Every structure is written in structure tokens, then in C-alpha cells.
């Protein structure tokens, strides 16, 4: 596990993001933003292979799978992703915990 994407210069990348919202209402707002990202992934990001969302109360987990580092960077440049990052500041208790893994 690493929190540094640059440690994965080639090959498939698994990303696990954990988000803690300030309230259930805030978590639901974040979930709506994540669903917009999921739609964008399905329509416009062919190298984003998996994008799964889970929620329990104020906690949200996002499981993502990418073809390579370039695909992760492309994803992070999308307008939907930027909208989430802009809104997240007031909705979360701390910055999302993002971990990168190499698929075995």
C-alpha cells in the first residue's frame, strides 16, 4: 500500500478511498457526487476498469481499478472529480484517505 501514485509507474492500479462525512446528510451529498463521478467513469473513462461505492452511515468507501497511472490521472482531471474535491471540504471530517495497491 502506498499513498504515493508515483510508486506505480506501470501496470494495473487498485485505489481504495475512505471518506468520513460530518453527518449522514453530508455522506448522502457526497454519495450523490460520487454517483456523478461513476456515471462519468462509465461514459468517458475507458481505462477506468472498476468504480464501486459503498456507504454505511457517515462512512463511504470507494474501490477503483485502473489500467495504469495515466488512467488515474485522467480520472482526477474530470470535472465530476473536481466538483467532489471542491465540495468535500465542508462535508468531511478530514481529507479522504486514498491508498494505492498493485494488483497481484
Helices and strands as residue ranges (DSSP letters): G 5-7, E 13-20, H 24-44, E 48-56, E 59-66, H 69-76, H 79-91, E 97-102
